[in-house]
Each structure stands twice: as C-alpha cells, then as structure tokens.
Amino acid sequence: MDYRKFQEDIYKDYPPILCHRHPNPFIRYVQNKRTGISAKLAEKTGALKILEVGCGDGFLLHELERKKLGTIIGLDIVRKAISDASERTVRSILLNGDAINIPLKSNSFDLVVCVHVLEHMLTPQSIVSEIHRVLREEGKLVVGIPDEKKVLRLKEAANSFGLGKLFLGRLSPKRTPGHLIDFDLNVLEEYLKGLFVFNEVLAVPSRFYATDYVCLCTKI
C-alpha cells in the first residue's frame, strides 16, 4: 500500500472540515468539544515545546496557539493538510512528514499531541514508539481516539430510523473511511503499555455515552 497516497485520497474525499462545519449540531459539538478538551489538557502541562502529530488542517493547532503556549510544530503526511493548516495558523511551524519516522531529534519535546491519528495507522505501535522517542524525560502526551464500536452503534441507530443521511450528511454510514484499527480505551492502553502512564482520561461528549476519549499521559 502507498500509505501517503491512501491518506491523501482520504483527506480529499473526507476533509476534517466536514465535521467541524457539519450541518448536524451534535457532530459539530463532539468535534469542537474534543478539540477544546485537547487544547485545555495541553495548556495544563505548561509545555514550552509542543509537537502535534497528525495536525490535519490546523483546527487544533489554532486552539493551541490561542493558549499562548511555547513553540508549536505541526506534522502531517498529507501535503494538502499542511497547506490548509498554513492558512489557519499564525506561528506554528509546519512539517510534511511521516509519523512513523518523525524527522525531529530525540528527547526534544515537552508535549506531543496526537488526536484521532492512531486509528489511521497501519502500525500504531510504530507511531507510539516515535512519540516516546521525541519526548523528553517525563514528557507529556495528549492522545485522543474514537470508540469505534460506539460510533458504529450511533450510525446503525440513525440508519434504522431512516435518518442516516440527515444525521451523517456526507460522512460514511458505516465504518469511518481511513480508520484501519478499531480503537477503544482498552486497545489504547495496550499500545501505550510500558511507555506511558495515564494521568487523566476524559470522555467525549459525555461519560454516559462516550464516542471519543482524550487522555493525558506521562512518558516512562
């Protein structure tokens, strides 16, 4: 598989802006809440040097900039994403590169942010290892993942009532395009085991029914 082309095709057909500006207010709410929580957790660390792995079109980078954090670098394999992010950000440094071979020095970041990226990877363990490498001792990781099974249940419920098109718009009524691994908290814990410890786990949109999780972790 040509992984770069695969991700560029997904970005072309399903750009992140589809969710951030979705006609369904619930989908917009989930997207914006996840972005807001991720930025708040990042701010909580007080990091001076931050890397966002899989920065996409810069929505989260923009929020990180608003938090008045230190130096911020955004990395994405999709060239169009980097171009879009350059229009949404002011002071972030943007790099086009592969997360399984991050073109940056070891032990050089206080914080890595990686939200809704691992499920797009053929080998999530490779990116987790690279994040661990570039983080300084006891550096922080803000990581977000979807709970794929719960997302699918919501889609199936909408489809069963004939509301799939109204609820989802252009989004896929089945498995999310580009998601190669079915994540939930247990799967995430397995990938982080031995490399990170969890400090905080936040459910999105609610702990009563979480379609997403955003976690703050520390490198060990």
Backbone bond lengths (Angstrom), bond angles and torsions (degrees), N, CA, C in turn:
res aa  C-N    CA-C-N  psi(-1)  N-CA   C-N-CA  omega(-1)  CA-C   N-CA-C  phi
1 M - - - 1.469 - - 1.522 111.01 -
2 D 1.329 116.46 132.83 1.458 120.93 171.45 1.531 106.53 -82.50
3 Y 1.349 115.57 96.57 1.460 120.25 -170.76 1.526 111.82 -64.98
4 R 1.335 117.39 -39.26 1.465 119.74 179.54 1.532 110.40 -61.15
5 K 1.340 116.60 -46.99 1.463 120.03 -179.60 1.525 110.67 -63.84
6 F 1.336 116.06 -39.47 1.462 120.23 178.52 1.528 110.62 -57.89
7 Q 1.317 117.28 -47.70 1.461 121.15 -178.53 1.534 111.44 -69.65
8 E 1.316 117.20 -35.83 1.464 119.70 177.98 1.527 111.34 -66.98
9 D 1.339 117.19 -36.38 1.469 120.85 176.77 1.531 110.71 -66.68
10 I 1.328 116.89 -41.53 1.466 120.81 177.94 1.525 110.15 -62.74
11 Y 1.323 116.24 -43.69 1.467 120.69 -179.42 1.524 110.53 -62.62
12 K 1.316 116.52 -38.61 1.458 120.82 179.99 1.524 111.51 -65.79
13 D 1.339 116.70 -42.64 1.471 121.18 -176.36 1.529 112.57 -81.90
14 Y 1.343 116.52 -32.76 1.469 120.96 -176.63 1.529 110.36 -133.60
15 P 1.329 118.36 66.57 1.463 120.12 179.94 1.531 111.12 -63.57
16 P 1.335 117.53 148.60 1.472 120.81 -177.87 1.524 113.80 -54.73
17 I 1.321 117.18 -28.64 1.462 120.18 -177.51 1.532 111.60 -62.26
18 L 1.341 117.66 -20.83 1.467 121.01 176.58 1.524 111.23 -57.70
19 C 1.339 115.58 -35.74 1.467 119.70 -179.60 1.519 111.86 -85.73
20 H 1.316 117.26 -43.10 1.467 120.21 -177.70 1.530 112.23 -65.11
21 R 1.327 116.72 -26.63 1.469 120.64 178.78 1.526 111.13 -120.69
22 H 1.307 115.79 30.73 1.461 121.10 -178.29 1.529 110.93 -66.40
23 P 1.346 117.82 143.49 1.472 119.53 178.67 1.520 113.59 -65.62
24 N 1.344 117.46 -21.48 1.460 120.89 178.33 1.536 109.05 -83.07
25 P 1.346 118.16 117.09 1.472 120.34 -176.38 1.524 113.20 -62.95
26 F 1.349 117.56 -29.07 1.471 119.78 179.01 1.525 110.41 -65.01
27 I 1.336 117.32 -44.76 1.459 120.66 179.85 1.526 110.26 -64.88
28 R 1.335 117.30 -41.17 1.471 120.14 176.28 1.527 110.50 -61.31
29 Y 1.330 115.86 -41.71 1.460 120.50 -178.70 1.529 111.02 -61.75
30 V 1.335 116.98 -45.92 1.462 120.90 -179.65 1.531 110.29 -62.29
31 Q 1.321 116.41 -46.11 1.465 120.24 -179.38 1.526 111.28 -61.65
32 N 1.314 116.36 -47.00 1.466 120.06 -177.01 1.523 111.92 -70.48
33 K 1.331 116.66 -35.09 1.469 118.92 177.93 1.519 110.62 -67.34
34 R 1.328 117.28 -41.85 1.466 120.43 178.22 1.520 110.92 -61.51
35 T 1.329 116.32 -42.73 1.464 120.18 178.36 1.522 110.90 -63.76
36 G 1.334 116.45 -43.79 1.460 120.45 -179.58 1.514 113.06 -63.99
37 I 1.335 116.83 -43.55 1.465 120.81 178.83 1.518 110.64 -63.76
38 S 1.326 116.36 -41.75 1.468 120.15 179.88 1.528 110.68 -61.03
39 A 1.324 116.62 -42.96 1.462 120.65 179.92 1.524 111.52 -66.97
40 K 1.339 116.96 -39.25 1.469 120.15 179.36 1.522 111.48 -65.87
41 L 1.337 117.04 -40.89 1.465 119.71 177.63 1.523 110.54 -64.33
42 A 1.333 116.36 -39.03 1.460 120.31 177.57 1.523 110.43 -62.44
43 E 1.325 116.22 -44.90 1.469 121.10 179.40 1.522 110.91 -60.77
44 K 1.319 116.12 -36.79 1.469 122.12 -177.97 1.530 111.75 -60.90
45 T 1.322 117.36 -28.59 1.467 120.45 -177.59 1.524 112.57 -75.95
46 G 1.336 117.25 -21.23 1.459 120.05 -177.15 1.519 113.05 65.83
47 A 1.330 117.50 25.62 1.458 122.33 -175.47 1.531 111.72 -63.74
48 L 1.327 115.34 143.50 1.463 121.48 178.38 1.527 111.86 -98.38
49 K 1.332 116.53 -23.40 1.461 120.34 179.10 1.524 108.40 -134.67
50 I 1.332 116.21 118.43 1.467 122.31 -170.54 1.522 110.11 -124.86
51 L 1.326 115.04 138.49 1.462 121.80 173.36 1.519 108.56 -121.30
52 E 1.343 116.57 126.72 1.465 118.93 169.37 1.522 108.11 -102.13
53 V 1.324 115.06 118.25 1.462 122.31 178.67 1.530 107.91 -91.57
54 G 1.336 116.10 123.59 1.459 120.21 -175.96 1.517 110.13 75.58
55 C 1.330 116.19 56.04 1.474 120.58 -172.39 1.523 113.13 -76.82
56 G 1.355 117.54 -10.67 1.460 119.27 178.23 1.518 111.84 56.69
57 D 1.327 115.44 -138.02 1.468 119.67 -175.49 1.522 113.77 -90.70
58 G 1.335 117.20 12.62 1.460 120.39 168.55 1.514 117.31 92.69
59 F 1.352 118.91 9.29 1.470 119.11 179.20 1.529 111.61 -59.85
60 L 1.327 117.01 -46.58 1.460 119.56 -179.61 1.531 110.77 -73.54
61 L 1.312 117.62 -37.09 1.472 119.74 175.45 1.526 110.66 -56.14
62 H 1.320 115.77 -41.70 1.466 120.61 179.06 1.529 110.82 -59.71
63 E 1.334 116.19 -42.89 1.468 120.13 178.84 1.519 111.29 -67.74
64 L 1.325 117.19 -37.18 1.466 120.36 177.84 1.527 110.27 -64.40
65 E 1.327 116.57 -38.82 1.464 119.74 177.52 1.524 111.22 -62.63
66 R 1.312 116.95 -37.39 1.469 121.21 -179.69 1.525 111.67 -66.43
67 K 1.333 117.37 -22.20 1.465 121.26 -179.77 1.521 112.43 -81.00
68 K 1.305 117.43 -0.57 1.477 122.07 176.82 1.523 111.26 59.25
69 L 1.341 115.36 40.02 1.457 119.92 176.41 1.527 109.27 -79.15
70 G 1.335 116.32 -176.47 1.462 120.82 -177.92 1.521 112.26 -77.79
71 T 1.319 116.27 -144.10 1.460 122.24 -179.81 1.526 110.58 -65.81
72 I 1.329 116.74 130.72 1.453 121.90 -177.41 1.524 109.73 -122.40
73 I 1.319 115.97 128.10 1.463 121.70 176.83 1.523 108.61 -119.61
74 G 1.325 117.03 134.06 1.453 122.24 176.33 1.519 110.29 -113.01
75 L 1.330 116.49 133.56 1.463 122.78 -178.42 1.518 109.99 -123.52
76 D 1.330 117.30 132.24 1.460 120.43 174.58 1.524 109.44 -151.81
77 I 1.329 115.80 145.94 1.463 121.51 -178.89 1.524 112.18 -78.93
78 V 1.346 116.44 -19.39 1.464 121.46 -176.35 1.527 109.73 -89.98
79 R 1.321 116.19 119.52 1.464 120.28 -176.69 1.534 112.05 -63.10
80 K 1.337 116.88 -40.35 1.473 120.26 -179.94 1.530 110.42 -64.14
81 A 1.320 117.31 -35.15 1.459 120.69 178.00 1.531 110.63 -61.66
82 I 1.327 116.31 -44.38 1.459 120.01 179.10 1.525 110.52 -63.28
83 S 1.321 116.20 -39.13 1.473 120.12 177.48 1.521 110.73 -63.59
84 D 1.338 116.96 -44.36 1.468 120.64 178.52 1.520 111.34 -65.07
85 A 1.325 116.79 -40.27 1.468 120.61 -179.76 1.524 111.50 -63.71
86 S 1.321 116.35 -32.52 1.475 119.67 -179.68 1.523 111.28 -65.13
87 E 1.337 117.34 -24.69 1.461 121.32 178.98 1.524 111.90 -85.62
88 R 1.332 117.23 -16.10 1.455 120.96 -176.22 1.527 112.48 -103.34
89 T 1.325 116.95 -16.05 1.460 120.61 -176.65 1.524 110.42 -113.24
90 V 1.325 115.18 163.13 1.463 120.71 -176.94 1.521 111.48 -113.66
91 R 1.332 116.70 -47.95 1.461 118.95 -172.72 1.521 114.21 -122.22
92 S 1.326 118.01 1.82 1.460 120.20 178.32 1.527 110.69 -70.95
93 I 1.327 115.64 143.58 1.456 122.27 174.01 1.527 107.25 -90.29
94 L 1.320 117.81 125.97 1.457 121.77 -173.36 1.520 111.25 -111.41
95 L 1.349 115.52 132.33 1.458 121.62 -178.56 1.521 110.08 -127.15
96 N 1.324 116.42 135.13 1.460 121.26 173.02 1.527 107.55 -94.74
97 G 1.333 116.79 112.52 1.459 119.90 -176.70 1.506 111.91 -168.11
98 D 1.327 115.27 172.74 1.463 123.41 -174.95 1.524 110.19 -96.06
99 A 1.324 116.27 131.41 1.468 120.97 -176.96 1.523 113.31 -70.15
100 I 1.328 117.83 -18.34 1.470 118.31 178.47 1.527 111.12 -85.92
101 N 1.315 116.38 -0.71 1.464 121.66 174.83 1.529 107.57 -148.99
102 I 1.334 115.51 67.82 1.461 121.26 -174.30 1.527 110.15 -62.45
103 P 1.337 117.70 122.52 1.473 120.88 -174.13 1.528 112.98 -81.62
104 L 1.342 115.69 51.07 1.461 121.16 -177.35 1.522 109.34 -139.78
105 K 1.325 116.36 159.48 1.460 121.46 -173.86 1.529 112.34 -69.22
106 S 1.318 115.58 153.22 1.457 121.93 174.82 1.524 110.18 -68.70
107 N 1.328 115.74 152.41 1.475 122.62 174.48 1.528 112.47 53.85
108 S 1.335 116.64 43.23 1.467 118.69 -173.53 1.525 114.52 -119.32
109 F 1.348 118.73 -2.13 1.467 120.27 -177.64 1.526 111.49 -125.31
110 D 1.330 114.25 143.58 1.464 120.52 174.52 1.526 110.87 -80.74
111 L 1.335 115.82 -29.75 1.461 121.28 -174.25 1.525 110.27 -147.09
112 V 1.336 115.35 135.54 1.462 121.35 168.82 1.523 107.88 -117.90
113 V 1.307 115.91 134.23 1.462 122.99 176.83 1.530 107.53 -111.58
114 C 1.321 115.75 129.04 1.470 120.50 -176.42 1.533 107.71 -145.21
115 V 1.322 116.25 92.88 1.465 121.42 -171.45 1.532 110.05 -117.89
116 H 1.338 114.80 123.24 1.470 122.04 -178.32 1.530 111.29 55.84
117 V 1.326 114.84 51.05 1.460 121.74 179.01 1.530 111.52 -124.04
118 L 1.320 116.78 -44.92 1.466 120.55 -173.57 1.521 113.10 -56.51
119 E 1.332 117.07 -35.83 1.465 120.04 -178.44 1.522 112.68 -69.92
120 H 1.336 116.40 -12.99 1.466 121.55 178.31 1.527 112.19 -91.45
121 M 1.327 117.17 -2.44 1.453 121.28 -173.12 1.524 112.21 -96.31
122 L 1.328 115.74 141.53 1.462 120.31 173.20 1.528 110.48 -68.49
123 T 1.328 115.89 -35.69 1.473 121.32 -179.15 1.533 109.11 -132.41
124 P 1.339 117.37 81.84 1.468 119.80 -178.69 1.525 113.71 -55.74
125 Q 1.347 117.00 -31.47 1.458 118.80 -178.89 1.522 111.59 -61.61
126 S 1.348 116.44 -31.27 1.466 120.29 -179.99 1.526 110.97 -64.86
127 I 1.315 117.04 -43.30 1.467 119.97 -179.80 1.530 110.88 -71.01
128 V 1.330 117.49 -36.52 1.462 120.28 177.45 1.530 109.76 -61.85
129 S 1.326 116.43 -42.29 1.467 120.46 178.74 1.523 111.73 -64.25
130 E 1.346 117.08 -38.21 1.457 120.59 178.55 1.530 111.24 -68.71
131 I 1.317 116.92 -39.43 1.467 120.44 176.68 1.528 109.53 -61.37
132 H 1.328 115.91 -43.73 1.462 121.05 178.51 1.532 110.21 -60.35
133 R 1.317 116.79 -40.44 1.468 121.42 -178.70 1.527 112.26 -63.34
134 V 1.335 117.54 -44.63 1.477 119.55 -174.03 1.525 112.82 -81.48
135 L 1.333 117.90 -13.01 1.463 120.53 178.16 1.528 111.37 -79.95
136 R 1.321 115.23 143.72 1.456 120.45 173.90 1.530 110.02 -72.35
137 E 1.327 116.15 169.67 1.456 121.36 178.34 1.529 110.14 -56.23
138 E 1.320 116.06 128.16 1.464 123.96 -177.26 1.530 111.80 61.49
139 G 1.328 117.08 24.50 1.457 120.82 174.60 1.516 111.09 -65.71
140 K 1.323 116.11 163.00 1.464 121.91 -174.23 1.531 111.55 -106.29
141 L 1.317 114.63 150.13 1.456 122.77 175.35 1.519 109.13 -127.67
142 V 1.336 116.60 125.93 1.458 121.71 168.27 1.524 106.25 -103.29
143 V 1.316 116.29 114.99 1.461 120.96 -175.65 1.522 109.83 -125.97
144 G 1.322 115.64 135.62 1.465 120.53 179.00 1.509 110.60 -126.61
145 I 1.339 115.64 140.79 1.468 120.66 179.32 1.531 108.87 -140.75
146 P 1.327 117.00 153.07 1.468 119.35 171.76 1.514 109.54 -84.30
147 D 1.324 116.82 153.41 1.465 121.01 167.84 1.526 105.65 -93.17
148 E 1.317 115.67 95.10 1.464 121.52 -168.35 1.524 112.82 -58.47
149 K 1.330 117.14 -40.20 1.469 120.14 -177.89 1.529 111.12 -65.20
150 K 1.332 116.63 -39.43 1.460 119.18 179.95 1.535 111.19 -71.05
151 V 1.327 116.30 -35.97 1.464 119.80 175.77 1.523 110.02 -61.81
152 L 1.327 116.22 -43.59 1.465 120.77 179.54 1.531 111.49 -63.80
153 R 1.332 117.01 -37.66 1.472 120.19 178.38 1.521 110.76 -62.39
154 L 1.322 117.43 -41.74 1.467 120.75 177.59 1.526 111.04 -62.88
155 K 1.315 116.33 -42.83 1.463 120.28 178.87 1.527 110.86 -63.46
156 E 1.330 116.70 -43.02 1.464 120.83 -179.74 1.517 111.03 -64.41
157 A 1.333 116.58 -38.60 1.463 120.27 178.15 1.523 110.72 -64.27
158 A 1.331 116.88 -43.66 1.468 120.64 178.23 1.521 110.61 -62.76
159 N 1.322 116.83 -42.51 1.466 120.62 -179.97 1.520 111.96 -65.91
160 S 1.340 116.80 -37.19 1.468 120.42 -177.25 1.529 112.04 -65.67
161 F 1.331 116.02 -25.98 1.469 120.52 178.00 1.533 111.77 -97.80
162 G 1.332 115.40 9.38 1.460 119.41 179.95 1.509 114.01 71.24
163 L 1.342 116.36 22.65 1.462 120.82 -175.95 1.525 112.80 -109.88
164 G 1.344 115.97 11.29 1.456 119.63 -175.61 1.507 113.48 -55.76
165 K 1.332 116.86 -49.07 1.457 120.78 -177.68 1.518 111.46 -66.69
166 L 1.331 116.81 -40.13 1.463 121.24 179.78 1.525 110.60 -67.16
167 F 1.339 116.89 -42.26 1.459 122.33 -175.82 1.530 111.51 -74.42
168 L 1.354 116.73 -38.87 1.458 120.46 -170.36 1.522 114.50 -103.01
169 G 1.352 117.67 -22.49 1.462 119.03 -175.83 1.514 110.78 61.89
170 R 1.338 117.07 -126.66 1.466 121.61 -179.27 1.521 113.29 -80.29
171 L 1.331 117.73 -7.95 1.463 120.07 -178.77 1.520 110.18 -70.24
172 S 1.325 115.48 152.34 1.465 120.51 -176.74 1.524 111.52 -65.56
173 P 1.356 118.23 134.70 1.464 120.49 177.18 1.518 112.18 -76.75
174 K 1.326 118.00 -6.13 1.463 121.37 -178.82 1.523 109.15 -118.87
175 R 1.318 116.75 -137.96 1.463 121.10 179.25 1.532 110.06 -61.53
176 T 1.320 116.74 139.24 1.455 120.88 -178.53 1.520 110.37 -65.65
177 P 1.334 118.52 123.53 1.469 120.95 -179.92 1.530 111.17 -57.79
178 G 1.310 115.70 135.74 1.459 120.38 178.93 1.514 114.07 91.90
179 H 1.342 117.94 -14.21 1.463 120.21 177.25 1.526 108.83 -82.92
180 L 1.324 115.81 114.34 1.456 121.78 -174.46 1.520 112.51 -99.33
181 I 1.326 117.32 -19.02 1.466 123.19 -179.96 1.526 108.50 -128.39
182 D 1.332 117.04 135.55 1.468 121.28 175.62 1.522 109.06 -83.40
183 F 1.328 116.09 108.53 1.459 120.99 -176.93 1.523 111.34 -98.35
184 D 1.322 114.91 150.97 1.459 125.41 161.73 1.532 105.10 -151.79
185 L 1.319 117.84 -175.15 1.465 119.23 -175.96 1.528 112.76 -62.13
186 N 1.334 116.37 -38.91 1.465 119.63 -179.37 1.523 111.88 -63.58
187 V 1.329 116.34 -41.27 1.463 120.22 178.04 1.526 110.14 -64.83
188 L 1.339 116.69 -43.14 1.463 120.28 178.11 1.526 111.00 -59.57
189 E 1.309 116.93 -44.41 1.466 120.87 179.96 1.523 111.36 -58.35
190 E 1.317 116.99 -38.67 1.463 120.61 179.21 1.521 111.30 -64.61
191 Y 1.324 117.16 -41.61 1.461 120.25 -178.94 1.528 112.41 -70.26
192 L 1.332 117.16 -28.86 1.470 120.51 -178.05 1.523 113.20 -91.88
193 K 1.326 116.63 -10.43 1.463 121.62 -174.77 1.530 111.45 -56.04
194 G 1.335 115.13 130.93 1.454 120.81 177.52 1.518 114.50 84.78
195 L 1.338 116.49 -10.06 1.462 120.67 -178.77 1.524 112.65 -117.85
196 F 1.331 116.15 -31.09 1.464 121.32 -177.51 1.525 110.00 -140.74
197 V 1.333 115.47 152.04 1.463 121.19 170.09 1.530 107.92 -115.20
198 F 1.320 115.77 147.98 1.459 121.16 -179.28 1.525 110.21 -84.57
199 N 1.322 116.31 131.26 1.460 121.91 174.33 1.524 111.81 -102.60
200 E 1.327 115.68 -34.81 1.464 120.30 -175.59 1.528 108.77 -154.30
201 V 1.338 115.74 136.99 1.463 121.32 177.48 1.529 107.83 -127.96
202 L 1.328 116.85 120.48 1.462 121.89 -177.73 1.523 110.01 -117.30
203 A 1.328 115.88 134.26 1.460 122.30 -178.33 1.520 110.55 -93.90
204 V 1.325 115.78 141.47 1.466 122.80 178.94 1.527 108.44 -129.17
205 P 1.333 119.98 131.96 1.465 126.94 0.34 1.527 113.33 -82.15
206 S 1.364 117.01 -13.63 1.458 120.29 -175.54 1.524 109.35 -155.78
207 R 1.328 116.09 151.45 1.463 119.05 176.84 1.518 111.77 -68.32
208 F 1.332 116.89 -16.48 1.470 120.01 178.93 1.523 111.66 -76.58
209 Y 1.327 117.03 -29.64 1.465 120.97 173.31 1.520 107.15 -154.44
210 A 1.327 114.72 98.56 1.466 120.20 -175.37 1.520 110.44 -98.54
211 T 1.318 116.21 119.63 1.463 120.53 172.31 1.525 110.71 -91.36
212 D 1.334 116.30 -13.98 1.458 122.68 -178.85 1.525 109.62 -143.79
213 Y 1.341 114.29 157.88 1.460 120.90 172.21 1.528 108.45 -133.83
214 V 1.323 115.57 140.35 1.455 121.64 172.66 1.524 106.85 -122.80
215 C 1.332 116.69 128.13 1.464 121.06 -172.65 1.526 111.04 -126.52
216 L 1.323 114.26 144.61 1.464 121.26 172.04 1.522 107.52 -105.25
217 C 1.325 116.26 125.97 1.474 121.68 -175.69 1.526 109.92 -130.24
218 T 1.335 114.76 161.60 1.471 121.38 178.02 1.517 109.50 -122.20
219 K 1.316 115.67 137.10 1.472 121.71 176.90 1.511 110.89 -66.58
220 I 1.336 116.23 137.15 1.472 120.84 175.47 1.533 109.58 -121.98
